[in-house]
Amino acid sequence: MVSDLLAIPALLVTLGFVGIYTGWKRRRIRTRMAEIDPTPVRELASPGTVELEGTATPVDAPLDAPLTDREAVVAAWTVEEWDERGDRGNWREVARGVESAAFELDDGTGAVEVAPVSKRDTAGKWTQTTGVTAADGVRLDDVLVEFDSFPVREAVAPDADPPERVRRLHRDHDLYEDTGSVTNAVDIGKKHGRRRYATQVIEPGDGTYVLGQVRARDDRHREHFRPGEVVVTDPDDGLFILSNQDATSLEGEFESAARASLVGGAVSLVVGAVSALVLFGVL
């Protein structure tokens, strides 16, 4: 009986550690950004990590953004599935992706090309993804795409016929189709297997933030560059960050998200630990 009651304190303690760890990671991102001052494009004369702000324009063609009818230079998406077991249920992220077209960032002093990105985290069947540090966006490996909002665009009931834009996402990224499920068929009145799809984009002409690495276009090691010889790619150390927010707003968002995660995690950890001590008669 005591072991059953310990499940709740154990869950609270686990959530507490997760919250503190997430808050720590988000604060590291904010600190990293604060350490680098925005650089005018015309001053990109040597290799290194840079923070840039300007207007984005596709080099060749924009993206056909997933789950929307919008053209984009940057897009990110996630898929979550309602997982209901016993009397408990929660949304479980099961797939995510980020992609960008090659685009130029113009800050009024000049324009520099930003290299394209294409990453996804999926398997033949839904799997729990890792590396969550985004506040309103997606992180995958060393790429973080952050937005001012990250709304759910589509919701699909179990075994329902999804709209074409959802089917296209599944086809393009080889996502597992959870249809014909015996579990879903007998799960009457519940949402088990329900999916929701969130996405956001940076459109051509939008204000765009980039934190990345300045490199020579020809990949040769150089100590100094001339205009037109550089491209911005993922850093040798740290995150490649793309956002539709400016540096000040982005730093503030990550600081707020970090604080909320740290406080929430600490409260959950303390409550869980105290509850366990009470059950063992220590308190």
C-alpha positions as CSV (number, residue, x, y, z in Angstrom):
1,M,0.0,0.0,0.0
2,V,2.8,2.4,0.9
3,S,4.6,1.6,-2.3
4,D,1.5,2.6,-4.3
5,L,1.2,5.9,-2.4
6,L,4.9,6.5,-3.1
7,A,4.2,6.7,-6.8
8,I,2.9,10.3,-6.5
9,P,5.9,11.7,-4.5
10,A,8.2,9.8,-6.9
11,L,6.5,11.5,-9.9
12,L,6.7,14.9,-8.2
13,V,10.4,14.5,-7.5
14,T,11.1,13.4,-11.1
15,L,9.1,16.3,-12.5
16,G,11.1,18.6,-10.1
17,F,14.4,17.4,-11.5
18,V,13.2,17.7,-15.1
19,G,11.9,21.3,-14.4
20,I,15.2,22.4,-12.8
21,Y,17.3,20.8,-15.6
22,T,15.1,22.5,-18.3
23,G,15.4,25.8,-16.5
24,W,19.1,25.5,-16.3
25,K,19.4,24.7,-20.0
26,R,17.2,27.7,-20.9
27,R,19.2,30.0,-18.7
28,R,22.4,28.8,-20.5
29,I,20.9,29.7,-23.8
30,R,20.0,33.2,-22.5
31,T,23.5,33.7,-21.1
32,R,25.0,32.6,-24.4
33,M,23.0,35.2,-26.3
34,A,23.8,37.9,-23.8
35,E,27.5,37.3,-24.1
36,I,27.4,38.2,-27.9
37,D,26.5,41.7,-29.2
38,P,24.7,42.1,-32.5
39,T,27.2,42.6,-35.4
40,P,26.4,44.8,-38.5
41,V,26.7,42.7,-41.6
42,R,29.2,45.1,-43.1
43,E,31.6,44.3,-40.2
44,L,31.7,40.5,-40.9
45,A,35.4,40.4,-41.7
46,S,36.7,37.4,-39.7
47,P,35.4,34.0,-38.7
48,G,33.6,33.4,-35.4
49,T,30.2,33.3,-33.7
50,V,27.9,36.2,-34.5
51,E,24.5,37.6,-33.6
52,L,22.6,39.2,-36.5
53,E,19.3,40.9,-36.9
54,G,17.7,41.9,-40.2
55,T,15.1,41.1,-42.9
56,A,15.1,37.6,-44.5
57,T,14.8,37.0,-48.2
58,P,15.1,33.6,-49.9
59,V,18.1,33.1,-52.1
60,D,16.4,30.9,-54.6
61,A,12.9,29.7,-53.6
62,P,11.1,29.9,-50.3
63,L,9.8,26.8,-48.4
64,D,6.3,25.4,-48.9
65,A,5.8,25.4,-45.1
66,P,4.3,22.2,-43.5
67,L,0.7,22.4,-42.2
68,T,0.2,25.9,-43.7
69,D,-0.4,27.5,-47.1
70,R,2.3,30.0,-46.4
71,E,5.7,30.5,-48.0
72,A,8.5,30.6,-45.5
73,V,12.3,31.0,-45.1
74,V,12.2,29.1,-41.8
75,A,9.6,26.6,-40.5
76,A,9.3,24.3,-37.5
77,W,6.7,21.7,-36.4
78,T,5.8,19.2,-33.7
79,V,3.3,16.4,-33.4
80,E,1.9,15.4,-30.1
81,E,-0.3,12.4,-29.3
82,W,-2.7,12.0,-26.3
83,D,-1.5,9.0,-24.3
84,E,-4.0,7.7,-21.8
85,R,-3.2,4.9,-19.4
86,G,-5.5,4.0,-16.6
87,D,-7.0,7.1,-15.1
88,R,-4.1,9.4,-16.3
89,G,-3.4,11.0,-19.6
90,N,-1.0,13.5,-21.1
91,W,0.2,14.9,-24.4
92,R,3.3,13.2,-25.5
93,E,5.5,14.7,-28.2
94,V,6.2,12.1,-30.8
95,A,7.9,13.9,-33.7
96,R,9.4,17.3,-34.6
97,G,11.2,19.0,-37.4
98,V,12.9,22.2,-38.4
99,E,13.9,23.4,-41.9
100,S,15.0,26.6,-43.6
101,A,15.7,27.7,-47.1
102,A,19.0,29.4,-47.9
103,F,18.2,33.0,-47.3
104,E,19.9,36.4,-47.1
105,L,19.7,38.5,-44.0
106,D,19.8,42.2,-44.8
107,D,20.3,44.6,-41.8
108,G,20.6,47.8,-43.8
109,T,24.4,47.8,-43.8
110,G,24.6,44.8,-46.1
111,A,23.3,41.3,-46.7
112,V,24.8,37.9,-45.8
113,E,23.6,34.4,-46.8
114,V,22.4,32.0,-44.0
115,A,22.9,28.3,-44.9
116,P,19.8,26.1,-45.1
117,V,18.8,23.6,-42.4
118,S,16.8,20.4,-42.6
119,K,16.3,18.2,-39.5
120,R,13.7,15.9,-38.1
121,D,13.3,13.5,-35.2
122,T,11.1,10.6,-36.1
123,A,11.1,6.9,-36.3
124,G,9.0,4.3,-38.1
125,K,6.6,4.6,-35.1
126,W,6.0,7.5,-32.7
127,T,8.9,7.9,-30.3
128,Q,9.5,10.3,-27.4
129,T,11.8,13.1,-28.6
130,T,14.5,14.7,-26.4
131,G,16.4,17.9,-26.1
132,V,13.5,20.2,-25.2
133,T,14.8,23.7,-24.4
134,A,12.6,25.8,-26.7
135,A,10.1,28.1,-25.1
136,D,7.9,28.6,-28.2
137,G,9.4,26.6,-30.9
138,V,11.6,23.6,-31.6
139,R,15.1,22.4,-30.8
140,L,16.7,19.6,-32.7
141,D,20.4,18.7,-32.0
142,D,22.3,21.9,-32.4
143,V,19.5,23.9,-34.0
144,L,17.0,26.0,-32.1
145,V,14.1,27.8,-33.8
146,E,12.2,30.1,-31.5
147,F,9.0,32.1,-32.3
148,D,6.8,34.7,-30.6
149,S,4.1,32.0,-30.6
150,F,3.8,28.4,-31.6
151,P,0.2,27.5,-32.1
152,V,-1.6,24.2,-32.8
153,R,-2.8,24.3,-36.4
154,E,-4.5,20.9,-36.7
155,A,-6.1,18.4,-34.3
156,V,-7.0,14.9,-35.6
157,A,-9.2,12.5,-33.7
158,P,-8.3,8.8,-33.4
159,D,-8.9,7.0,-36.7
160,A,-10.2,10.1,-38.3
161,D,-9.4,11.0,-42.0
162,P,-6.8,13.8,-41.6
163,P,-6.8,16.9,-43.9
164,E,-4.5,16.9,-46.9
165,R,-1.9,19.2,-45.2
166,V,-1.5,16.6,-42.4
167,R,-1.3,13.7,-44.9
168,R,1.4,15.6,-46.8
169,L,3.4,16.1,-43.6
170,H,3.2,12.4,-42.9
171,R,4.2,11.5,-46.5
172,D,7.1,14.0,-46.6
173,H,8.6,12.9,-43.3
174,D,7.6,9.2,-43.2
175,L,5.5,9.6,-40.1
176,Y,3.7,6.6,-38.5
177,E,-0.1,6.6,-39.2
178,D,-2.0,5.5,-36.1
179,T,-5.1,4.3,-37.8
180,G,-7.0,1.1,-37.4
181,S,-5.8,0.7,-33.8
182,V,-7.6,-1.8,-31.7
183,T,-6.8,0.3,-28.6
184,N,-8.4,3.4,-30.2
185,A,-11.4,1.4,-31.4
186,V,-12.3,0.3,-27.9
187,D,-11.3,3.5,-26.2
188,I,-14.9,4.9,-26.4
189,G,-15.4,8.4,-24.9
190,K,-11.7,9.1,-24.5
191,K,-9.0,10.9,-26.5
192,H,-6.3,8.2,-26.5
193,G,-4.5,8.4,-29.9
194,R,-5.7,11.9,-30.6
195,R,-3.0,14.0,-32.4
196,R,-2.3,17.7,-32.6
197,Y,0.0,19.5,-34.9
198,A,1.8,22.8,-34.1
199,T,3.8,24.9,-36.5
200,Q,5.1,28.4,-37.1
201,V,7.1,30.1,-39.8
202,I,9.3,33.0,-40.6
203,E,8.0,34.5,-43.9
204,P,10.1,36.3,-46.5
205,G,10.4,40.0,-45.4
206,D,10.0,39.2,-41.7
207,G,12.4,40.5,-39.2
208,T,14.8,37.7,-38.3
209,Y,17.4,36.9,-35.6
210,V,20.3,34.6,-36.3
211,L,23.0,33.4,-34.0
212,G,25.5,31.3,-35.9
213,Q,29.1,30.9,-37.2
214,V,30.6,33.0,-40.0
215,R,32.6,30.9,-42.4
216,A,34.1,31.2,-45.8
217,R,31.9,30.1,-48.7
218,D,34.6,27.9,-50.1
219,D,35.2,26.3,-46.6
220,R,38.8,27.3,-46.7
221,H,40.3,28.6,-43.4
222,R,40.7,32.3,-43.6
223,E,41.5,34.9,-41.0
224,H,39.9,37.8,-42.9
225,F,37.0,38.0,-45.4
226,R,35.9,40.4,-48.1
227,P,32.1,41.2,-48.7
228,G,30.4,38.3,-50.4
229,E,32.9,35.7,-49.3
230,V,31.0,34.5,-46.2
231,V,28.0,32.4,-45.2
232,V,26.5,31.9,-41.7
233,T,26.1,28.3,-40.6
234,D,25.8,26.4,-37.3
235,P,28.5,27.3,-34.7
236,D,31.4,25.0,-33.9
237,D,30.3,25.3,-30.3
238,G,26.8,26.0,-29.2
239,L,23.4,26.4,-30.8
240,F,22.4,27.7,-34.2
241,I,19.5,30.0,-33.3
242,L,16.8,31.3,-35.7
243,S,13.9,33.5,-34.5
244,N,11.3,36.0,-35.6
245,Q,12.0,38.0,-32.5
246,D,14.7,40.6,-31.8
247,A,17.6,39.9,-29.4
248,T,16.1,41.7,-26.5
249,S,12.7,40.0,-26.7
250,L,14.3,36.6,-27.2
251,E,16.6,37.0,-24.2
252,G,13.6,38.1,-22.1
253,E,11.5,35.1,-23.2
254,F,14.2,32.6,-22.3
255,E,14.9,34.3,-19.0
256,S,11.2,34.1,-18.1
257,A,10.9,30.5,-19.3
258,A,14.0,29.6,-17.3
259,R,12.7,31.2,-14.1
260,A,9.3,29.5,-14.5
261,S,10.9,26.1,-15.0
262,L,13.3,26.5,-12.1
263,V,10.6,27.7,-9.7
264,G,8.1,25.0,-10.7
265,G,10.8,22.3,-10.6
266,A,11.9,23.4,-7.1
267,V,8.4,23.4,-5.8
268,S,7.6,20.0,-7.2
269,L,10.9,18.6,-5.9
270,V,10.2,19.9,-2.3
271,V,6.6,18.8,-2.3
272,G,7.5,15.3,-3.5
273,A,10.3,14.9,-1.0
274,V,8.2,16.1,1.9
275,S,5.4,13.8,0.9
276,A,7.7,10.8,0.8
277,L,9.1,11.7,4.2
278,V,5.6,11.9,5.6
279,L,4.7,8.5,4.2
280,F,7.8,7.0,5.8
281,G,6.9,8.6,9.1
282,V,10.0,10.8,9.2
283,L,7.9,14.0,9.5
